[in-house]
């Protein structure tokens, strides 16, 4: 998943609107949404493992271990809810309204330059609202992605 990257070569007249910069922006958006979906799947797998494993299902006679298990269970649950809410935010609160706005603007377009600018504005707005333009937040996302990879390896083993 880390190496997956979609690419598209756009033929000439259309390449004016869907430029390499636009394709790069689409790749960033896609990678972000794919990473969120992947994290959601990993957390779902962790939940399935916790439900199946008798060590997690059965109560421990030691209160300290039982408290720890409850904390792990709650943390995984909160992480899953957070990721699902973030996915919802990205798709329904960012992409959908901005797509509607782009469609409204496209109905009034009279020049190719205006079309290109509206398209780039749509992509830039999505990236900004995804918080993918802030370098400090990108570092946090990068660290979260590394954690995601480690969790995926742990769950598979």
N, C-alpha and C positions, 0 to 999 in steps of 0.2 A: 504494500500500500504506500510505503514511503516513496517509492520510485514512480508511482503512477502519475502520469501527466498527460492530459488530453491536449491534442494540438489539432489545428485546422488550417489548411492553406486555402485562402480565399482568392478566387479568380478576380481579374482586374477591375471591372467597374465596381464590383461590390467591395473590393479591398479598400476603396476610399472610405467607406463607412465602417467596415470591420477591419481595422488596421491591426498591425502587430501589437500595438499598445492596447487595443481593445481586447485582443485575444489573450494577452497577458493578464489583463484585469479579470476576464472570465476565468482564467486558470486559477487565479488567487481566490476568487469567490468559490469555485468548485472545490478546490483543495480544502478550504475552510469548512464547507458544508460536509464534505466527505470525512474529514477528521472528526467532526462532531458526531456523525452517524457511526463511525467506527468506535469511538469512545462509548457511545450508547450501547452498541453491541457487546463490547467488552464488559461493561457493567452488568448488562443482562446475563451474560455468561457467568459472571461471578455470582450473581443472585441465584441462578440455576444450580451452580455448584454448592452454594450454601444450603439450598433447600434439600438437595439430594444427600449430602454428606451427613452421616449420623453424628459426627463430632459437633457439627453446627446445630443440628436439630435437637439433640438431647441436652438437657440441663446438666451443668457441671456441679458437682458437690462443693466445689470451691467458689465462694462468692466473687473473689477477685477475677477468676477466669470467666465466670458468667457475666460480670460487669464489662469485662473487656470484649467478650463476644457481642454483647448488646451494643457497645460503642462502635464496633466494626460494622455490624449490621446497619446501624443508624447512619453511619458515615457513607456507606455504599448507597443506601437509599437516598440520602440527600444529594449525593453526587449525581445519581441517575436523574433525579427530578431537576437538578440544576441544568444538566446537559439537555434534557428534553425541553425545558423552558427556553434555553438559549437557541436551540434549533427552531422552536416555534417563533421566537423573536426574529431570527434571521430571515425566515421564509415568509411569515405572515405579517410581521410588523415593519420589515425593511424592504424586501424584494417586491412583494405584492403591491403596496401603495406606490412605490417608486416606478414600478412597471405601469401601473394605471396612469400615473402622471406622464410617463414617457409616451404612452399611447395618445393621451390628450394632446400633448405637444406635437406629436407626429401628424395629427390631423390638420395642424395649422402651418406646417413646414412649407416653405416656398423655395428654399435653396438647398443645395447639397451641403454647403458649409453649416447651415443651421441644423440639418439632420445629423451631421457628424458631431456637432457640439452637443446637441441634446442627448445623443447616444453616449458620449463620453461622460457627460454630466450624470446620467443615470448610473453608469458604472462607478464613477467616483463617489457619488452619494452612497451607494451600497457599500463600498469599501470603507468609507468614513463611518457610516452607521454600524458596520460590523466591528469597528474599532481596529481595523487592519492598517491604518495609516499612522498610528502612534507608535513610535519606536519602543517606548517603554512597555507598552502593552504587547507588542510583538515579542519582546523578550519573555514575558510571562507566558504567552501562548507557546513559544518555542520550548520552554521548560515543561509546560504541561504536556506537550507532544512527546517529549522524551520520557516523561512519566508514563504516558499512555503506552508507549512501546514496551517499557519495562513491565507494566501490568499485563499487557497482552502476552508477553513471554511467560510470565508467572502463571497466568490462567491456563495457558496451553500445556504447561508441564504438570 
